[in-house]
Amino acid sequence: MRELPILELGDAPYERGLDHGRAMRDHIREVSNVYLARFALGGIDQVAAEREGEAWMQFMREDNPEYFSEMEGIAAGADIALRDIVLLNARYEVTYSIFSQETRAARALEPDGCTCFGLMPETTASSHTILGQNWDWLAGLAGRTFVARVRRREKPDFIGYAEAGIVGCKNAVNEHGIGLCVNGLVTAEDGKHRYRKPLHVRCRELIDAARFDLALLPFLQTDRVCSANILVGQAEGEIINLELTPDAANYLFPRDGIIVHANHMVHPRSLPSQLERIAPNTLYRDIRVERGLRRRAGTIDAAAIREVMSDHYSYPAAVCRHEDPELPAARRMITVACIALDLDARVLSATGGQPCKRDLVAYPLYPERGSSVRAQTEEAIA
């Protein structure tokens, strides 16, 4: 068992960021270096990256002042230039614009290859609604992530999994049982819009919502720089998968209580998918996860999730991803974590590494098991 660092963060955005920056200072610098190296592979050198950070600063300051204030706190706490923290928080838009160019050139540089799943109550041992995924990304990020437990007065409390230096959690559940998981997608249209609300800002705005309809708005209300797949759910059994391109959205729903998505387009009306040109493993990862979950339908618990997400078919480019020694170190990918969100219990469970090696550790939003609306239910995923 390997537990992740957990940060207890409060109500004020700047103070949250300050605590984050101080606690994760060295990790933030390392994460920044990992992304600068990846940007350089795509033709964005450090000078160009700094210009990009400055441009995103101007956009994000006006787009979401509260999010921007939290980034300012991180920069101050970690003693890092604000533009570098801003660039981290826009890293999805920067990297996926690069990926779109690389897929058109069919270069063998893969983006993050997540496999996500959603489980309706009739399929789980606890009768809870569960979302989850393997997050496959750069090996250099291993050990540089954390769990944030955030208590707020004006907006919902939440617990989320994040990279050091990034405000918006890609995986989180809030006090209203609303949660999300994120997969990367690539289409030829990615990068057509220069500056739009970044994905990680949208993730935070989704988790700020107290109602399911309001949770969907941040991803649907405005157009986007890049394509993305967003799996959104709420306790008591509601799950919608948003397959997004820069200008369009299509929707997928669980079939017989289960939905699984990898990194290629599935909806028949979506734009042609590009990622499989450089990462054909996306075409079998979702099938293998869905098959494994359906075999266990009605009894799915933490052990079953870990077993399914530890699948090594076509190793190392498997559901449970391992480093390919034939690739340069800067390009190697692994499953950085397996994450599961019990939306009814308000519990995030995560592995500190590949699920084949690490157990899922449960991080409840309310470990004190508070009363009434904020009470944890008796059964959690782990």
N, C-alpha and C positions, 0 to 999 in steps of 0.2 A: 504494500500500500504506500502510495506517495501522495501526500496532500499538497494542494496548491496554496500559495500565499492568499490570505483573505484580508481585504481591507474593509474596515468598518467606516463608512463615509456618511456625512451628515447632510444638512439641509442647504447650506449656502454653497452655490456653485464654485466660487473662487476658493473657498476653504476646502471643498472636496478635491479640487485639483491640486491645491497645495499639499494636502496629505498624500495624495496619489504620487505626486512628483517626488516628494521627500522619501517615501517608502520604496519607490521603484526606480530611484535615480540611475543606478548603474544599468539596470535592465533596459530602461528607456534609451540610454545611449547605445546599447548593443542592438536594440530593435531598429533604431534609426540607421545604424551602420549596415544592418542586413538589407534594409530597403534601398539605401543609397547604392549598394552593390548591385541589387536587382535592377534598379532604374538604369544603372550604367550599362548593363547587358542589353537594355533596350534602346540605348543611344542617348540617355539623359545623364549627362555628367553632373558633377557637384554644382557647378556654376548654374547650369540650367535648372537643376533641382531647387536651388535657392530662389531663383526667379519664380519658379512655379509656386513655391511656398508663399512668397510675397503676394502673388496674384490671388491665391486661395484665401489669404488673410483678408484681403479687401472684400471678397465675396462673403465669407463666413461671418465676419463681424456684423454685417447687416442682416444676413439670413437668419441667424439664431443667436442673439446676444448672450443668452444664458449658457449655451454650449461654448461660445467663444470665451466667456469669462472662466469657465472651467479649464479650457486649454491654457489661458493665461496663468491660472494657478499652477498647472502642471509645469509649465515652462519655468516659473519662479521657483517652485519646489525642487525641480531637478537641475536648476541653473543651466538651462538649455535655451537657445534662441527660440523665440515664439514661432518664427516661420518654420522651424524644423518640427515643432509639435503640430502645427497646422498641416504640414505636408504629410505627417503620419496619419492624421485624421481624414485626409483626402487620398490616402494611399490606394484605395480601391479604384478610384477614378483614374489615377495616374497609371497604375499597373495594368488595368484592363484596357486602357487606350493603347498601351504598348502591346498587349496580347492580341488585340484586333489586328494590328499591323503585322505581328509575327505569324498569326494564322494565315493571313493572306499570302505571306511568303513561305508558309509551311515550314517554319523553323521549329526545331525540336526543343522548345522552351515551354514547359507546362505552367499554367496557372494553378491556383489552389483547386484541388479535386475533391470537394466534399461530397459525401453521400448522406442525405438527410431522410428522415422518416417521420410520419405522424401516425399515431395509434388512437383509435376511438375507444371509449370505455368497454365495449363488448369484446375487445381483443386482449385486454390487459388483465393480469391476475388481480390487481387492486380495483378494477372497474374505474380507473382514472384515465383522463386524457393525457397522453404523453407525446412530446416532440423530442427529436434527438438527431444527432449526426456525428460522423467522423469528420474532423476538420483536418484536411490534408494540405500542408503548406510548407514553406521553406524550413529545412531542418535547423537553420540557425535560430529559429524562434522557440525551439524547445527549451523549457525552463524559464521562459521570459513572458509568461502569462500569469493571470491572477483571477481571483473571484472577488467581485465587489458586492458588498451588502450595504444598500443605501436606504437610509430612513429620512423621510421628508415630511414637511407639514402641508405644503400646498399641492404637491403632486404625489402619485402613488410610490410607495416603497417598492424596491425591486432587488433581486439578486441576479447577477450576470457574470458571464465569462468574457474576459477581454485581454487584448495585448497591452503590454506596458506602454503607456504614453497615449493610448487611444481612449477617448471618453465614451463613445458609443459601443455597447456590448453587442456582438453578433448573436449571442445566445443569452436569453434572459427570460425571467418570469416575474410579473409584478403582483402586487397584493390582490388584484382583481382576477388573478389566474390567467392573464393574457401573456403569451409567450411567443418567441420567434426563433427560427434558425435561418441561416443564409447560405446559399450556394452561388458560386460564380458561373456566369454564362458569357458567351462571346458571340457576337454577330458582326456582320460587315458594317453596321451602322454605328458601332461603338465609337465614341469620340467625336461624333458629328456636332454635338452641343458642347461648347467649350467649358462653361462653368454653370453648374446646377447644384442643387442641394446634395451634398455628399451622402453616400450610402450609410456611413456610420452616424451621421446626424439623423437620418431618417430612422435608423434603428432606435436611437434614444427617444425620438418623438413618438414612435410606436409604443414604446414601453411607458411613456408618460400618460397614455390614454387610460381612461376608466371604463370605456365601453368599446365593444368589438368594432363597431362601425368607425369610431374615431381612430382606432388603432390602424385601420387600413388606409386612412387618408394620407399619411406622410409618403407612402410609396405610390399612391395613385393620383394625387392632386396635381403634381407637376411633372414635366418631362425630365429625362435623366441623361447623364453623360454616358453611362454604360448599361448594358443588360445585366440582369440579376434574377435569381430565383429566391423568393421569400416564402417560407412556410410559417403561417400564422395560426395560432390556436387559442382557445379559451377553455377553462375548466368546464366540466359538465357536458363536454362533447361537441365542440365546433372546431373545424379545421378547414382552412382554405390555402391553396398553394397559388402564389402569384408568379407567373412567368412573364418577366418584364423585359422589354427592349427600350431603347431611348424614347420612343414615341408611342408605344402600344403596350397593352396588358392583356393577358389571357389567364384563365382560371381553371384549376384542376381541383378535384375533390376526392376524398377517400373512396375507395371501392371495397365493399365488404369490410369496412372498418380500418383499412390500411392504405396509406399513400407513401410512395418512395420516389425520390428525385435525385439525379446525379447532376452532371454538368453539360447536358445537351437538351435542346428543346424537345418537348413531348407533345404539346398542344398542336393540333393540325393547322391552326391559323397563325402560329408563331412564325417569325422570320426564320430562314434557314440557319441552322446552328453551325458554328465554325470550329468549336473547340476540339471536336473529335479528329480534326485534321492533324492536330499535334498531340492529342491525348485520347486515343481510341478506347482506353480503359473505361471511360465514362459509359460506354455502350453496354458493359456487362455488370458494372458495380451495382446499379440500381436493381437489376434483375435478380442478382444473387441475394441482396438484402431483402427484397420483397419475398422471394421464395423462402428464405430462412424464417422470416417473421410469420408468414402464412402457415408454415408447418407448426408453429407454436401458438397460433391464434387462440385466445381465451385463457392462456396461461403465461403470457409474456410478463416477465419481471426483470429485475436488474441483471440477473445471471444470464437470462436468455438474450437480452440486448447485448451484453458483453460478448457472448458467444457468437452471435450473428455478425457483430461489427468487427470481430477478430478474424474474419474470413481471409485466407491467404491465396485464394485462387489467382493464378497468373502473377505470383510473387516476382518482383517486389511491387509491381503496379497493381496492387490488390485493393480490396475494400479497406483492409488494414495495411496502410502504405509503409514501406520501408525504403531506406536509402538505396539508390542504384549506384554501386561503386564505379560504374563505367562513366558516370557523369562527373563534371567538375564539382567541387564541394559547394560552390555558390549556387549551383542549380539543383542540388539534391532536395527531394521532398520526402516528408514522412507524415504519418498521422500524428499531429501534435497533441491531439486530445480526442477522446470520445466524450460527448456531452449528452445528457438526457434531462429533460425538463418535465417533472410531474406537475402539471398545471393545477390539479386539484389540491395537492399538498403544499404547493408553493415551495418546491424543493428542486434545486439544481444539483445534478450529480455529474462528476467529471473524473476522467483519468488524467493523471499527470504524466502523459505519454501514451504510447500505443496500448489499446485495450488488450492485446495478447499478452502484455507484460504487466499491466497495472489494473487494479480493481477500480470500479466506480466508487467514488467517495461522495457522500451526500452532504450538501451544504444547504440547510433550510433557511428560508427567508426569516422565519421567526423561531430560532432555536429555543426560546423561552416558552414556546407554545402558548402565546397570548390568547385571550378570550375573544368571543363573538366573531366579527367579520374577519379578523386577522388570525384566527386559530388555524393551526395545522390540522389536517385530518389525521386519523389514527394510522392510516397506512400510507407510506411513502414508497418511492421506487426502490430505495436502498436502505 
